[in-house]
Amino acid sequence: MRGNGLWVFESRHDDSFAMSVTRHPFLKLLWIREGHAEIKFGTRSQSCEMGDLVMVAPQMKHRIVDSPDAPVSLCGLGVNEKQLRCVSPVMPLFRSGVYSGARMGTLRIEQQFRRLLYLVDQHDAASELSSVGIAMELLAELAMKLTPPEDTAGRALTSKRQTQNLANGPLADEELPDPMLEAYIEWLNRNFYESLSLDDGAKASGMSRRTFTSRFKSRTGMTWLEYVNSLRIQRAEELLREPDRKVTSIAFQCGFDDLSTFYRAFKRITGRTPGA
C-alpha cells in the first residue's frame, strides 16, 4: 500500500500457481483480463471470467482457484479507506462478489487500470494525485451503479416498451433484456450531460450501429437522440425552476453545445419555451 492510500498491481497466473487464503484491511478490486477461475469468499464461491470485476470487502478471507486450462491474468486496486476517508460513506455498497463484465462495461475499467498502472510507476506528486483521482472516479461510478434504484437520483425515463411489459406480463425468452444494452441505458441515465454519440453507445453495447439503433428504440420506445434529449430537457426543467439560473448556463450543464439546439429541443419536447 502506497502513501497515497492505493495499491495498484498486475498479476499473471501460470499453470503451477496456487493462491493461499488471504485477507486485507482494505477494499480490493480485481479486474479479470484473461482466463477464468473460482473465487472463494469464506465458505462460498463464485466463478469469474474475462471482463468480470471481483470485489473483496475489507477483512474478507478469499482465494483464487484458477481453471487448469485457463489461469487468470488480472489487474488489481486496493483502497485504504482510513487514508481516503471520502470512501467510507459508500463502503457498505462494496460487498464481496463477482460483478459481470456486461454490467460493469460502462465503467471503462480497462482504460482506468491502464492509466493507474502507468501512473504507479511514476514518482512525482502530480502522478500520485492523478492516480488518486482516477481511483476515486472509478469507485464513485461503481457506487452509483450499486446504489439501490429507490435511493438514487437517477433520471430513468419510463419507456413505451416498459409500460407494455408491465401490462402484458413477462417477456418471452427471445425478448429478454440484453445485459450490455441495459448497462448502457443505466449509465446513460446518469451521464446524459456528457459529449455523446450513437456510435459510442453501439460500441458500449457490443452491437453494430444498425442493431443498436433498432434494439434501443425497441427497448425505450424512442430513438437514441430522442432519449438523450429527453433526459437533458428533464434536467433543464428542474434547473429552470430555481431562481437566478441563466438559460445559457443551464443549456451547458445539461449537455447542449449551443442555445439554438437547446431551444429547439426544449420546445419540441415540452411544447413551451425555456422562458415560459
Residue pairs with C-beta under 8 A, 6 or more apart in sequence:
1 7
1 26
1 78
1 80
2 120
2 128
3 128
4 83
4 128
4 129
4 131
4 132
5 79
5 80
5 82
5 83
5 84
5 132
6 77
6 78
6 79
6 80
6 116
6 120
6 131
6 132
6 135
7 26
7 28
7 76
7 77
7 78
7 79
7 80
8 75
8 76
8 77
8 78
8 113
8 116
8 117
8 119
8 120
8 131
9 75
9 76
9 78
10 73
10 74
10 75
10 76
10 117
11 73
11 74
11 75
11 76
12 73
13 19
13 35
13 64
13 66
13 71
13 72
13 73
14 71
15 68
15 71
17 66
17 71
19 63
19 64
19 65
20 63
21 40
21 61
21 62
21 63
22 61
22 62
22 63
23 59
23 60
23 61
23 62
24 56
24 58
24 59
24 78
25 58
25 59
25 80
26 58
26 78
26 79
26 80
26 81
27 55
27 56
27 57
27 58
27 78
27 79
27 81
27 87
27 91
27 94
28 55
28 56
28 76
28 77
28 78
28 79
29 53
29 54
29 55
29 56
29 76
29 77
29 78
29 79
29 138
30 53
30 54
30 55
30 56
30 74
30 75
30 76
31 52
31 53
31 54
31 74
31 75
31 76
31 109
31 110
31 113
32 48
32 49
32 50
32 51
32 52
32 53
32 54
32 72
32 73
32 74
32 101
33 50
33 72
33 73
33 74
33 75
34 50
34 70
34 72
34 73
35 49
35 50
35 66
35 67
35 70
35 71
35 72
35 73
36 47
36 48
36 49
36 50
36 67
36 70
36 72
37 47
37 48
37 64
37 65
37 66
37 67
37 71
37 72
38 45
38 46
38 47
38 48
38 64
38 65
38 67
39 45
39 46
39 47
39 48
39 54
39 62
39 63
39 64
39 65
39 98
40 62
40 63
40 64
40 65
41 56
41 60
41 61
41 62
41 96
41 97
42 60
42 61
42 62
45 65
46 97
46 98
47 98
48 54
48 72
48 98
49 101
50 101
51 100
51 101
51 102
51 104
51 105
52 98
52 99
52 100
52 101
52 104
53 98
53 99
53 101
53 104
53 107
53 109
54 74
54 97
54 98
54 99
55 94
55 95
55 96
55 97
55 98
55 99
56 62
56 96
57 91
57 94
57 95
57 96
58 81
58 91
60 96
62 96
64 72
66 72
75 113
75 116
75 117
77 113
77 116
77 135
77 138
79 87
79 135
79 139
81 87
81 88
81 91
84 132
84 136
86 136
87 136
87 139
90 139
90 140
90 143
93 142
93 143
93 146
93 147
94 142
94 143
94 146
100 179
102 179
102 180
102 183
103 145
103 179
103 183
104 142
104 145
104 183
105 180
105 183
105 184
105 204
105 206
106 145
106 183
106 184
106 186
106 187
106 204
107 138
107 141
107 142
107 145
109 138
112 134
112 137
112 138
115 130
115 131
115 134
116 131
116 134
116 135
119 127
119 128
119 130
119 131
119 134
120 131
144 152
144 190
145 186
145 187
154 186
154 189
154 190
155 189
155 190
155 192
155 231
155 234
155 235
156 185
156 186
156 189
157 189
157 220
157 222
157 227
157 230
157 231
157 234
159 219
159 220
159 221
159 222
160 220
160 221
160 222
161 218
161 219
161 220
161 221
162 221
165 171
171 177
177 219
178 205
178 215
178 219
180 204
180 205
180 206
180 207
181 205
181 207
181 212
181 215
181 216
181 219
183 204
184 201
184 204
184 205
185 216
185 219
185 220
187 204
188 196
188 201
188 227
188 228
188 231
189 231
192 228
192 231
192 232
192 235
192 254
192 255
193 232
193 235
193 253
193 254
193 255
194 255
195 255
196 228
196 255
198 209
198 212
198 213
198 224
198 225
199 209
201 212
201 216
201 224
202 208
202 209
202 211
202 212
202 213
205 212
205 215
205 216
207 215
212 224
213 223
213 224
216 223
216 224
216 227
217 223
217 224
220 227
222 230
228 255
229 265
229 269
230 269
232 254
232 255
232 256
232 265
233 254
233 265
233 266
233 269
233 270
235 253
235 254
236 250
236 251
236 254
236 262
236 266
236 274
237 270
239 245
239 250
239 253
239 254
240 247
240 250
240 274
247 259
247 262
247 274
247 275
248 259
250 274
251 258
251 259
251 262
254 262
256 262
256 265
262 274
263 273
263 274
266 272
266 273
266 274
267 273
